[in-house]
């Protein structure tokens, strides 16, 4: 394993979605990490240099799950995470928007992402807190529970997370 001090630093912005159904299920992707672990994440990904966050999210939703012309809901959560990913030490600023949809069958068209995505699952939000699986964001059950009960905050506070 490469020592953290030897990893090349990478800073990036990412746009992600809590894709929610009317019966409170959230679509998550189970991915393989470079170190052999698995984690459930929300669809979304990197924001290009001159790309608006909302445009990036719409692009990612089409590439990763096949959603087109989707209405983005409110900003629900923001985080700044640092973690190891292969040879890189990543510092990533994420924004998470709600996207309300009827349940659909996800279709991945991004070949690079398809190589690390093991599966999709519509998770009942009520089951997230008791699950033994790893999730990103780690507090997804709390975040979605609060959003579904109270709605989105006007300006969600940014959570700072180190995933070491």
C-alpha positions in Angstrom: 0.0 0.0 0.0 1.3 3.5 -0.9 2.0 5.7 2.1 -0.3 8.8 2.2 2.7 11.2 1.9 3.6 9.6 -1.4 0.2 10.1 -3.0 -0.3 12.8 -5.6 -2.8 15.4 -4.3 -6.0 16.0 -6.4 -8.6 18.7 -5.7 -11.9 18.4 -7.4 -15.5 19.4 -7.2 -18.3 16.9 -7.6 -22.1 17.1 -8.1 -24.2 14.3 -6.7 -27.9 13.4 -6.4 -30.1 11.8 -3.8 -32.5 10.2 -6.3 -35.7 9.7 -4.4 -39.0 7.9 -5.1 -42.4 9.0 -3.7 -42.2 5.9 -1.4 -38.9 7.1 0.0 -36.4 4.9 -1.7 -33.0 6.3 -2.8 -31.0 5.0 -5.7 -27.4 4.1 -4.8 -24.5 2.5 -6.7 -22.2 -0.1 -5.1 -18.7 0.6 -6.3 -15.3 -1.1 -5.9 -12.6 1.0 -4.5 -8.9 0.7 -5.7 -8.0 -0.9 -2.4 -10.6 -3.7 -2.8 -13.3 -2.2 -0.6 -16.9 -1.6 -1.6 -19.1 1.4 -0.8 -22.6 2.6 -1.7 -22.5 6.1 -3.3 -25.0 8.4 -4.9 -24.9 9.0 -8.6 -22.9 12.0 -9.7 -19.3 12.9 -10.4 -16.7 15.5 -11.2 -17.5 19.0 -12.3 -15.4 20.1 -15.3 -13.4 23.3 -15.0 -15.9 25.8 -16.6 -19.0 23.7 -15.9 -21.8 24.8 -13.6 -22.6 22.4 -10.8 -26.2 21.9 -12.0 -25.1 21.2 -15.6 -22.5 18.7 -14.4 -25.1 16.9 -12.3 -27.5 16.7 -15.2 -24.7 15.3 -17.4 -23.6 12.8 -14.7 -27.2 11.6 -14.2 -27.6 10.9 -17.9 -24.2 9.0 -18.1 -24.6 7.0 -14.9 -28.2 6.1 -14.6 -29.9 7.2 -17.9 -31.9 10.1 -16.6 -32.5 12.8 -19.2 -34.2 16.2 -18.9 -34.5 15.7 -15.1 -35.7 18.5 -12.8 -33.2 19.0 -10.0 -34.6 19.6 -6.6 -33.0 21.6 -3.8 -29.5 21.5 -2.5 -29.7 19.1 0.5 -26.1 18.5 1.7 -22.6 19.8 1.1 -19.3 18.1 2.1 -15.6 18.5 1.9 -14.0 15.0 2.0 -10.4 13.9 1.9 -9.6 10.3 1.0 -7.2 8.0 -0.7 -8.1 6.7 -4.2 -5.4 4.6 -5.7 -2.3 6.7 -6.2 -4.1 9.9 -5.3 -5.0 11.8 -2.2 -8.3 13.4 -3.1 -9.8 16.5 -1.6 -13.3 16.6 -2.9 -16.0 19.2 -2.4 -19.5 17.6 -3.0 -22.9 19.1 -3.4 -25.9 16.9 -3.1 -29.2 17.8 -4.7 -32.5 16.0 -4.3 -34.0 14.6 -7.5 -37.6 13.3 -7.2 -38.6 10.6 -9.7 -40.7 7.6 -10.2 -38.7 4.4 -9.8 -36.9 3.4 -13.0 -34.3 0.9 -14.1 -30.8 2.6 -14.2 -28.8 2.4 -17.3 -25.0 3.1 -17.1 -23.4 4.5 -20.3 -20.1 5.7 -18.9 -17.6 3.0 -19.6 -15.1 4.2 -17.0 -17.7 4.2 -14.3 -19.1 0.9 -15.4 -15.8 -0.7 -14.6 -16.1 0.1 -10.9 -19.9 -0.1 -10.4 -21.0 -3.5 -9.1 -24.7 -2.9 -8.8 -27.5 -0.4 -8.3 -30.1 -0.7 -5.6 -33.2 1.3 -4.5 -32.6 1.4 -0.8 -35.5 2.2 1.5 -34.4 5.3 3.4 -35.8 3.8 6.6 -33.3 0.9 6.3 -30.1 2.9 5.8 -29.5 3.5 9.5 -29.5 -0.2 10.4 -27.5 -1.3 7.4 -24.0 -2.8 7.9 -22.8 -1.6 4.5 -20.5 1.4 3.9 -22.1 4.6 2.5 -21.0 7.9 1.2 -21.9 10.2 2.7 -21.5 8.2 5.9 -24.5 10.0 7.5 -26.8 9.4 4.6 -29.6 8.0 6.8 -29.6 11.1 9.0 -29.3 13.5 6.0 -32.2 12.0 4.1 -34.3 11.4 7.2 -34.0 15.1 8.1 -34.7 16.2 4.5 -37.8 14.0 4.1 -39.1 15.2 7.5 -38.2 18.9 7.4 -37.3 19.8 3.8 -34.0 21.3 2.7 -32.2 24.0 4.7 -31.8 27.4 3.0 -28.0 27.0 3.1 -26.8 23.6 4.2 -23.7 23.7 6.3 -20.7 22.0 4.8 -19.6 18.8 6.5 -15.9 18.2 6.7 -14.9 14.5 6.5 -11.6 12.7 6.5 -11.9 9.1 5.3 -8.7 7.6 6.7 
